[in-house]
């Protein structure tokens, strides 16, 4: 056997008849350092925008909550004032209709206190 025949016999294991015996690998594509930096900057900007939108929403809800809390405080003070006024108005009616008030004797003015 000659040298060329021994090489061709070794290739027959890996290739069939009519196919190339040389295998090609595709070159892997990589991102360069500039593209990598640009992508990182864009991602950082997107994260910053996401953060700002969330903070803005939180602040908007904070203003609404503050407004509702002040409105609630005003309504509570108004309610307590109305309860006091209702108690005063009911007290006069209750006193005049009570049994002790009906049993009281009316007093006429006296002339003896004159000087």
Secondary structure as UniProt FT lines:
FT   HELIX           3..11
FT   TURN            12..14
FT   TURN            17..18
FT   HELIX           33..97
FT   HELIX           99..102
FT   TURN            112..113
//
